[in-house]
Amino acid sequence: MSTSKNVFISHHHKDDQSVSDFTKLLKGKDYDLRNSSIRITKEKNKERLENKQIPKATLERLLTMKMRWAGTVVVLIGSQTHSREWVNWEIEQASKLGKRIIGVFMHGGKDADIPENLEKYGDGLVGWNSDKIIDALEGKEVGWCNSSGESRPPVNVLKRIGCQ
């Protein structure tokens, strides 16, 4: 019997393929993700976002609604994630909504790629490991790891604990 979870996957839109890879990784463990994040699979949507044709307030309202529906916010960490204004906004908004926030290093993601707000508001950081990701989605304490998979202390020690 497979497990299903409602998630919001925060990511840089150039990493859209990694969102599909992420859901496939977990589907291989009979873990089905229902992702409410905005995907740029349609050229018209991509064009509208890139040309800033959607008012910021409208996009914020839409993203907030989509995050409310999710139980957990997953932040996929790739080479440009840390510099994405919207990723940091989504993390902060998820914290305001009381959501569990888990970072996941994509293949090639480095420690320098971690968004500032994930360090502030996150509940854990894991590698591209289906068992660790599932534990995080199930609410288990997964701690904080670096891009090499080694345990590291969290930045905001008042909120979090280290890897176990």
Secondary structure as the mmCIF struct_conf table of DSSP 4:
data_model
#
loop_
_struct_conf.conf_type_id
_struct_conf.id
_struct_conf.beg_label_comp_id
_struct_conf.beg_label_asym_id
_struct_conf.beg_label_seq_id
_struct_conf.end_label_comp_id
_struct_conf.end_label_asym_id
_struct_conf.end_label_seq_id
STRN STRN1 THR A 3 SER A 10
HELX_RH_3T_P HELX_RH_3T_P1 HIS A 13 ASP A 15
HELX_RH_AL_P HELX_RH_AL_P1 ASP A 16 LYS A 27
TURN_TY1_P TURN_TY1_P1 GLY A 28 ASP A 30
STRN STRN2 TYR A 31 ASN A 35
BEND BEND1 SER A 37 SER A 37
BEND BEND2 LYS A 42 LYS A 42
HELX_RH_AL_P HELX_RH_AL_P2 GLU A 43 GLU A 50
TURN_TY1_P TURN_TY1_P2 ASN A 51 LYS A 52
BEND BEND3 ILE A 54 ILE A 54
HELX_RH_AL_P HELX_RH_AL_P3 LYS A 56 TRP A 69
BEND BEND4 GLY A 71 GLY A 71
STRN STRN3 THR A 72 ILE A 77
TURN_TY1_P TURN_TY1_P3 SER A 79 GLN A 80
HELX_RH_3T_P HELX_RH_3T_P2 THR A 81 SER A 83
HELX_RH_AL_P HELX_RH_AL_P4 GLU A 85 LYS A 96
TURN_TY1_P TURN_TY1_P4 LEU A 97 GLY A 98
STRN STRN4 ARG A 100 PHE A 105
HELX_LH_PP_P HELX_LH_PP_P1 MET A 106 MET A 106
TURN_TY1_P TURN_TY1_P5 HIS A 107 GLY A 108
HELX_RH_3T_P HELX_RH_3T_P3 ASP A 111 ASP A 113
BEND BEND5 ILE A 114 ILE A 114
HELX_RH_AL_P HELX_RH_AL_P5 GLU A 116 TYR A 121
BEND BEND6 ASP A 123 ASP A 123
STRN STRN5 GLY A 124 VAL A 126
BEND BEND7 TRP A 128 TRP A 128
HELX_RH_AL_P HELX_RH_AL_P6 SER A 130 LEU A 137
TURN_TY1_P TURN_TY1_P6 GLU A 138 GLY A 139
STRN STRN6 TRP A 144 CYS A 145
TURN_TY1_P TURN_TY1_P7 SER A 147 SER A 148
BEND BEND8 GLY A 149 GLY A 149
STRN STRN7 SER A 151 SER A 151
BEND BEND9 VAL A 155 ASN A 156
TURN_TY1_P TURN_TY1_P8 VAL A 157 LYS A 159
#
